[in-house]
Amino acid sequence: MSVLEDMGDALARDVIAAMEELGDERFYDKISKILLDASPTMQEAFLTAYRVRVAEKRGRAFIEAALKAKREGGSGPKVYMEGGGH
């Protein structure tokens, strides 16, 4: 990774941890706005890393729920699309 990508990823990890501690699901948006004012390039690196990390976290949670349901004899989790993605 480039220095910019490394910095964006490190910030994304810290923001995700802060969001959990603060209980503020939109905290990343506040950080994004601060970054946009200072450096749109850094903002984009941060948002990319944030989105990838959140997507990975959701994917892992789905896998865990599906495996738990299978092991306990239940039906797996349902997939709900939030109107985004590619």
C-alpha positions as CSV (number, residue, x, y, z in Angstrom):
1,M,0.0,0.0,0.0
2,S,1.0,3.6,-0.5
3,V,1.6,5.9,2.4
4,L,-1.8,7.5,1.7
5,E,-3.6,4.2,1.7
6,D,-1.8,3.2,4.9
7,M,-2.8,6.4,6.6
8,G,-6.4,6.1,5.4
9,D,-6.6,2.6,6.6
10,A,-5.2,3.4,10.0
11,L,-7.6,6.2,10.4
12,A,-10.5,4.0,9.3
13,R,-9.6,1.4,12.0
14,D,-9.4,4.0,14.6
15,V,-12.7,5.6,13.6
16,I,-14.5,2.2,13.6
17,A,-13.2,1.6,17.1
18,A,-14.2,5.1,18.2
19,M,-17.7,4.6,16.7
20,E,-18.2,1.5,18.8
21,E,-17.0,3.2,22.0
22,L,-19.0,6.4,21.3
23,G,-22.1,4.6,20.1
24,D,-22.3,7.0,17.2
25,E,-22.9,5.2,13.9
26,R,-22.4,8.4,11.9
27,F,-19.1,9.4,13.5
28,Y,-17.2,8.4,10.3
29,D,-19.2,11.0,8.4
30,K,-18.0,13.8,10.8
31,I,-14.4,12.7,10.2
32,S,-15.0,12.5,6.5
33,K,-16.2,16.2,6.4
34,I,-13.2,17.3,8.4
35,L,-10.9,15.5,5.9
36,L,-12.7,16.9,2.9
37,D,-11.9,20.4,4.1
38,A,-8.3,19.6,4.6
39,S,-7.6,17.1,1.8
40,P,-10.1,15.5,-0.5
41,T,-7.4,12.9,-1.4
42,M,-7.1,11.8,2.2
43,Q,-10.9,11.8,2.5
44,E,-11.2,9.4,-0.4
45,A,-8.5,7.1,1.0
46,F,-10.2,7.1,4.4
47,L,-13.7,6.4,2.9
48,T,-12.4,3.6,0.8
49,A,-10.7,1.9,3.7
50,Y,-13.7,2.5,5.9
51,R,-16.2,1.0,3.5
52,V,-14.0,-2.0,2.8
53,R,-13.6,-2.7,6.5
54,V,-17.3,-2.3,7.3
55,A,-18.2,-4.5,4.4
56,E,-15.8,-7.2,5.6
57,K,-17.1,-6.9,9.2
58,R,-20.7,-7.4,7.9
59,G,-19.7,-10.3,5.7
60,R,-18.0,-12.1,8.7
61,A,-21.0,-11.5,10.9
62,F,-23.3,-13.0,8.2
63,I,-21.0,-16.1,8.0
64,E,-21.0,-16.5,11.8
65,A,-24.8,-16.2,11.9
66,A,-25.2,-18.7,9.1
67,L,-22.9,-21.2,10.7
68,K,-24.6,-20.8,14.1
69,A,-28.0,-21.4,12.5
70,K,-26.8,-24.5,10.7
71,R,-25.2,-25.9,13.9
72,E,-28.3,-25.3,15.9
73,G,-30.7,-26.7,13.3
74,G,-32.3,-23.3,12.4
75,S,-32.6,-21.5,9.2
76,G,-29.9,-19.1,8.1
77,P,-30.0,-15.3,8.3
78,K,-31.9,-13.4,5.7
79,V,-30.2,-11.1,3.3
80,Y,-31.5,-7.5,3.2
81,M,-30.2,-5.1,0.6
82,E,-29.8,-1.6,1.9
83,G,-30.2,0.0,-1.5
84,G,-26.5,0.3,-2.2
85,G,-23.5,-1.6,-3.3
86,H,-22.3,-2.7,-6.7
